[in-house]
Amino acid sequence: MKKTCTLYELAKVLRSKNAGPFELTLDVIFDKPETYRRVKDSGVITKELVCRLYNIKEQDISHLVFYDQALAFKITFKRPVDSGSIGETDVYGAQQHAPLMGVEIPCDI
Amino acid sequence: MEELKVLSPCGILGYGYPGESFWKGIEKKPDLIAVDAGSTDAGPHKLGAGVGIVSRQAAKKDLLQMLVAGYELKIPVIIGSAGGSGARPHVEWTLGIIREIIEEHKLRFKTAVIWSDLDKQVIRESLKRGEVKPLGPVPELTEEALDKTIRVVFQMGHEPFIAALERGAQLVVAGRAYDPSVFAAYPIMLGFDPGLSYHLGKILECGAICAEPGSAKDCMMGYLRPDHFLVEPLNEKRKCLTTSVAAHTLYEKEHPYYLRGPGLELDLSACEYEQFSDNAVKVRGSKYIQAPEYCLKMEGAAQVAYRTLVIAGIRDPVMIQNIEEIKTEVVEQVASYFEEVPRSDYRIIFHLYGKNGVMGPLEPVKQVAHELGMVMEVVASTQELANAICASARSTMMHLGFKGRKATAGNLAFLYSPSDIVFGPVYKFTVYHLLKVNDPCALVKTDYLEL
């Protein structure tokens, strides 16, 4: 049986934050090159996954980028309501990362 | 010049920094002390209301050491996005504190004050010429939105700083500025590579966040050299690691290695990060690209409503089961009671913690908790109306009958008495757009003072 690890288990940093008042950005940073490569090469991290996790449309995602030097990937998408506006619920966007934590990555260890 | 040493005391002026780290940095004889004081992170309220992010006391405490050290070393001291939002009231607030310190400690500074407030008439004319465009997922700017906007600032680039430094200013207090420009201006003026200068600025503007452990409340030193730079924390407890420095470029930005600023693009895709010593990292390969058009980022806020809110808990499982219908019923009953008030004059919003209070429409989990924390807010055209609607909605919800209800004494556990909290004005970013200009300095106004 193939084992999986969650992104929470694999990542060193897994966070969300505003990227300006109109976008949210998710950063996932690893501390070992092999872990980073396993996640990157797994093909699990896709725009479709993000759409499913956050109930958003693909056109709302402005970036899903891996940055090899930083052993990290970043996902940026449109906020449902701009920061601090009426009806908005997370001014700094700092608590929007939880759905990513449970994403499962194939893991041999 | 072979090396320029830049000292960044902290991530935001007034966040505080350990004196020990700062004076250790001063012993290394920096060529520049620079600090960023701004952010839009806390939403549109600070810009709209003309208030700061930090307390006056904290801003004074941080400025004092910077000014004393800068005066003694005879080096430039640069403050960007003064007062947080960098508009006139914020810059004046900062200047008031600086004057007080200068007087109390008998300092003297040739000072430049660079204002970045935008006359709305200038924007209206640019709008007509098609020189204003949205930045990211923002609606097009309209005259109507502009009319409602209280004040607009723009993020200046490094050019106005250079102009002020070239005229002999030792202390530069600037309105809203692109955070890295505050650090990049002086080295660019001296002929250092703009790509490295900006990348170093991007790291230093956050204080010691790029170190391990990271903190915005501690000092960082940058050593800029012709073909690379070093970053080094000034607190022994922290270390810069290749991954921590590389990963920092992700922080609060939309793209991990491609950054846009006034008149420039910064391409960090080919950067090399090398462990230079136990606690310092060497960076090379940062590329500065001149943007095809010079655009300034504008920020403007308007007051859009007044708010009153109530905090209450819900524990009755039948009520929790029926919560969506109850919300609708409360809104309907209030509207029918206040039939003379147009529905467009107010909104009742329920934040249900334990359901989707934090993530709203982004929440993928459908399971609801056994108790709900509720913040019911009413936003309305006047404070009086917000208060009236909130009181009515609160009592309606308290006593509403619903399917299966057996707890007929009341539906809500109020946290406080009185239960209704008058919040005051609510703001919105109405302007978050790019403005095309021909001259990077055309819209700034600089005053030169002998302080």
Interface residues (C-beta under 8 A of the other chain):
Chain A: V13 K17 N18 A19 G20 P21 F22 E23 T25 D27 I29 D31 R52 L53 Y54 N55 I56 D60 S62 H63 V65 Y67 Q69 A70 L71 A72 F73 K74 T76 K78 R79 P80 V81 D82 S83 G84 S85 I86 G87 E88 T89 D90 V91 Y92 Q95 Q96 A98 P99
Chain B: T40 D41 A42 G43 P44 H45 L135 G136 P137 V138 T242 T243 A246 A247 T249 L250 Y251 E252 K253 E254 H255 P256 Y257 C271 E272 Y273 V304 A305 R347 I349 H351 G357 V358 M359 G360 P361 L362 E363 P364 V365 V379 V426 Y427 K428 F429 Y432
